[in-house]
Amino acid sequence: MCQRFTVLILFFYVIRNVDCANYVNDTRRQVDNDSRYRQEHPDPRRGRQSCDTDQLEYRLTRLEVQVAEKTENLRSEIREGNRRLQALEYQCAEVHTALDNFKNEINRYAEISQQPQRYVNEDTSRLERRIDNLAKGMQIFAAALKIVTSDVGWISKNISGIVNTTGTLLQEHQNIVTKQFLTNSLVDIRLHQLYPPSHATNYNGALSTGELLTESIPKNCKDILEKGETKTGIYLIQPNGVSKPFMVLCDMDTRGGGWTYIHNRFEGSQDFFLDMHNYKFGFGNLGGEFWLGLENIHLLTGSEVNELLVELVDANDEKAHAHYSAFSVGSEVEGYSLKVLSGYTGDAGDSLTYHAGSRFSTKDMDQDGWSDGNCASSHGGAWWYRGCDTSNLNGRYLNGELPESYLYTGMYWGDFRGAQYSLSQARMMVRPRDTSSSPIRPGGKEIN
């Protein structure tokens, strides 16, 4: 059947080729007859010969175009026919193969029905050969397993070495200069170029009208208090070793005065869920809510022991405080860690000692001890997170009782209203420790 169909297709293309050839020959004969007629019957009018020649050239050109078009169409049909022929031949071959397989299966079943015992013996011998091959494969597998075991032992030794090296690297990680540190250092350099240190001769007190000269600028708010300024307000200070002075808010009334605000929140107008750059240089308004900046806090507390006073107010206007007789924040290379914290007294409860020694973390710089995530991102703040927190005074300002889904995310102090409560007000202030105060022993209490 396939052969007959192939012959029919070939016959069709032969007829098409004959038709095309006849068409070309008829056209050529018509052109020759026209030419002979013009030669035997010349036109008596002059000038017509050139016109007849032009007409002939036009018809010849048109004939060539028509022949080319028919030839191209014919070629396309021939190519399509060849493609269909090949597909048909492939299908015929598949049909023949299927028929042959079917015949072989029928013959095999016929033989099995006539001599079943012989085929049972053949199947048994085939099974034995497979069992032998399987045994050889198991031997090869056992040999390969020995090699793998030795390789595993070698890998275990290497992993032990890697673990030891990793431990060493983790110990040295605290002293490695980070990309963030380099970036912030460049910003510092640029700021110092824009604001070079001043050199002048006197100081005129709190910020007000008039020119402020900087040679005798006080180091901190306590220094301002000792110079006779007793009014709470904004002042300019320049701690030891600092080339550029900066402004701070001083409290001259609480517990003898001389306190420098480093943190102040009371209404929720300032967003505290910010990145490390903002927390390093500070943000907000000294006349409202603000964070003084980790770098400034380090400059205030890094070279001498300071006290820390934390004052809290809940939504019912109930107040509490936590006082620490020793407080210091490390440098940027140290991750602005809570380097020194001890000597707690107060009625708010000690919810900060848990964080002692921890680095400061933000949503874009994870330096906490929680291996499964980022405490700052999870709890919506920035703090000296450990894994994670018992206080979070830079958390979200939510003011009051919170649903369980907001646990740990508010501005809270764990021992005062708990982690499912967001405080209404919070402020943190530092002051240099009085040199006449008793020294502090390792347990955190003063030695009398």
WOBELBEL-V520228 format. One record per pair of residues at least 12 apart in sequence whose ideal C-beta (glycine too) atoms are under 7 Angstrom apart, sorted by the first residue. I is the first residue (numbers start at 1). J is the second residue. Records with the same first field share a line. If there is no record, write none. Layout:
I->J / J
This chain:
2->88 / 89 / 92
5->88
6->85
9->81 / 85
13->78 / 81
16->74
20->70 / 74
24->67
27->63
38->52
174->334
175->333
177->333
180->276 / 365
181->332 / 333
184->277 / 280 / 332
192->243 / 244
195->244
197->243 / 244
198->214
199->215
200->213 / 214 / 215
201->213 / 215
202->216
203->216 / 217 / 218
205->229
206->229 / 231 / 233 / 235
207->234 / 235 / 236
212->236
214->238 / 245
217->236 / 237 / 238 / 245
218->237
219->237 / 238 / 239 / 240
220->237 / 239 / 260 / 300 / 432
221->235 / 248 / 250 / 258 / 259 / 260
222->258 / 431 / 432
224->250
225->252 / 257 / 258
230->252 / 257
231->252
232->250 / 251 / 252 / 253
233->250
234->247 / 249 / 286
235->247 / 248 / 250
239->299 / 300
240->303
241->303
242->299
246->296
247->286
248->260 / 261 / 292
249->261 / 286
251->429
255->309
258->431
259->309 / 429 / 430 / 431
260->300 / 429 / 430 / 431
261->292 / 427 / 429
262->292 / 297 / 428 / 429 / 430
263->291 / 292 / 393 / 427 / 428
264->289 / 290 / 427
265->289 / 397 / 411 / 425 / 426
266->289 / 425
267->289
268->397 / 399
269->288 / 289
270->284 / 288 / 289 / 290
272->291 / 381 / 382 / 394
273->363 / 380 / 381 / 396
274->382
275->362 / 363 / 364
276->362 / 364 / 365
279->291 / 294 / 360 / 362 / 382
280->293 / 294 / 295
281->293 / 295
282->296
294->329 / 336 / 360
295->332
297->329
298->329 / 330 / 331 / 336
300->430
301->327 / 328 / 329 / 430
302->328 / 329 / 330 / 331
304->432
305->326 / 328 / 340 / 433
306->327 / 328 / 430 / 431 / 432 / 433
307->323 / 324 / 325 / 327 / 430 / 431 / 433
308->324 / 327 / 428 / 430
309->321 / 323 / 429
310->322 / 348 / 428
311->427
312->348 / 413 / 416 / 423 / 425 / 426
313->423 / 424 / 425
314->417 / 423 / 424
315->399 / 400 / 424
320->347 / 348 / 416
321->346 / 347 / 348
322->344 / 346 / 348 / 350 / 352
323->345 / 346
324->341 / 342 / 343 / 344
325->342 / 343 / 433 / 440 / 446
326->340 / 341 / 342 / 343 / 433 / 440
327->340 / 341 / 430
328->340
335->359 / 360 / 367
336->359 / 360
337->357 / 358 / 359
338->355 / 356 / 357 / 358 / 384
341->353 / 356
342->440 / 444
343->440 / 444 / 445 / 446
344->444
348->413 / 415 / 416
349->415 / 416
350->415
351->390 / 391 / 413 / 414 / 415
352->391
354->386 / 390
355->384 / 386 / 389
358->384 / 385 / 386
359->384
360->384
361->375 / 376 / 382 / 383 / 385
362->376 / 382
363->376 / 377
368->385 / 386 / 387 / 388
369->386 / 387
370->387 / 388
375->388 / 389
379->392 / 395 / 408 / 409
380->395 / 396 / 409
381->394 / 395
382->394
388->408
389->408
390->414
391->412 / 413 / 414
392->408 / 411 / 412
393->411 / 413 / 426 / 428
395->409 / 410 / 411 / 412
396->409 / 410 / 411 / 422
397->411 / 422
398->410 / 422
399->422 / 424
400->422
401->420 / 421
402->420 / 421 / 422
404->420
407->419 / 420
410->422
411->423 / 426
